[in-house]
């Protein structure tokens, strides 16, 4: 055991001596969480719109003021005719045009029907959908304000409430996703490159003739990255909580334990990659293609899994990051306990055991 501790200490010295590695390990989580928290967001603010107000009455002006006072929209241009709409979109500044018909207030009160047309620039479908939804909600709120003053025929009032994320903050999605991405990067990619580097430099053979058994050598290589990944997870959780107000409604110890489990899953993947490669470049390419891209694309981090084709939804079930993101959301946002996240936890544990057994068998085969 003393020899193993000395070996692990040596690996820590190697990591801390490499300034570039330290910059990647501790600088990248901070940069990514800041970028995803502030710059990369699906929320909209001060979207520039155009208004074609054919009514020009009190009610149409109140509705426009209602939209602009929300903070989501800013009137960029007041159009005079429908012929100017296409030209306004061509300039690229306006994302939405609100068309208000003649006699807007008169139609609302006497005909019980006042259509408002919303024209959106759908060259960016996601932004267009978000803008339309925001505008529809604001117009609906304005309608409720008007109907509260007069007696209208019986209507159905819909009350909407968003659970777990009332303000629809995109950072509540990005913090779990960034944590998953960083832990996968540090635990899997760095581990695979570290072990493969020993093979590429020819020092693995020297380590294998040492008194330590091969499995202890591999364990000594990955123990420092287990500790570093745990520290990085704490850093991301701290930044999410103190900077972005990311709640942690569940048990903190359970959350940290799940982070440790996912770190082991990623480490087992890194060991598996290192057991089938002999060069750092190959290990990096396999890690990028087999780990990072699926983590970003098929885990539900960026794109909803429910909107993917059926075959991709099936493939996403073998992506460890999918189950870890589910765990993080349930514990942090919903306050779930171990009973609620038992299934994804069991799946991650099974994946870890499978990858470790496969890595050990493949590692022994490569040595023979």
C-alpha positions, 0 to 999 in steps of 0.5 A: 500500500505504501508503494501505491500511495507513493505512486499516486503522489507521483502522479499528482506531482506530474499533473501539478507540474504541467501548467497547461493541464492545470489551466485546462482542468480548472480554467475550462469549467469557469469559462464554460459555465460563464459562457453558458450562463451569460452568453449562450441562452435561449431566453430573449430580451429587447427583441426589436420588432416592427409595428403596423398599427392600422387602428391607431386608437387607444387600445392598440397603443396600450397593447404595444406599450404592454409589449414593450414594458415587458422588457422582451420587445423594443419597437424598432420601426413603425410601419405605414403599410403592409408593403414595408413589412418585407423590406423591414425583414430584409434589413435583418434587425426586426424579428417580429412584426405586429399587424393591428387591423383597422378599428381594433377597439371597436371590433373587440367590444362590438364584434367580440373579435379583434384579430392581431397578426404576428409575423416572425422571421423564421430563418431562425426557427427557435428564436421565431417560436420563442418570440411568437410564444412571448408575444402571444402570452403578453397579448393574452394578458392584455386581453384579460385586463380588458375583459376584466372591465366589461361584461363579455360572453362566457370565456375560458381562462387558462392559468399557466404555472411553470414548476421547478423553473418559474422564470424559465432560466436557461442556466438551470439547464446549462449548469447540469449540462456543463457539469456533465460535459466537464466531468466527461472531459476530465475523467474520460479524455484526460485519463485515456490520454494519460495512460496512452502517453505511457504506452507511446513513450515506452514507460508503461513497460517500465511500470509493469515490471515494478512491484505494483500489479498492473491494476494498481498501476491503472488505479494510481493513474486514475485516482488523481483525476477522481479527486480533480473531477470531484473538486471541479464538480464542487466548483461548478456547483458553487458557481451555479449556486452563488452566481446564477442562483441555481437551486439545490433542493435535494440532499447535497451529499446525495448529489456529490455521491452521484457526481462521484458515480458519474466520474467513475463511469467516465473514468472507466470509459477512459480506461477502456479507450486507453486499452484499445489505443497506443497513441495520444492522438488516437485516444483524443480522437476516439474520446471526441467522437465517442464521448464528447459529441454524444454528450452534447448532442444525444444527452438532452443537454442542448436538444430535447431527446423527445424531439429526436427520431425514434432510432436516436432516442433509443441510442441515447439510452446508452449515453451515460450523460443522459442519465446523469443529467436526469439525476442532476435535474431531479436532485437540484430542481425537484428535490428528489431523493435516492428512491426517485433516482434509483433507476438512472443511478442503477443504470450508471452503476451497471455501465461503470461495472460493464466498462471496468470489466471490459477494460480489464479483460482488454487490458490483459489481452493487450499485455499478453 
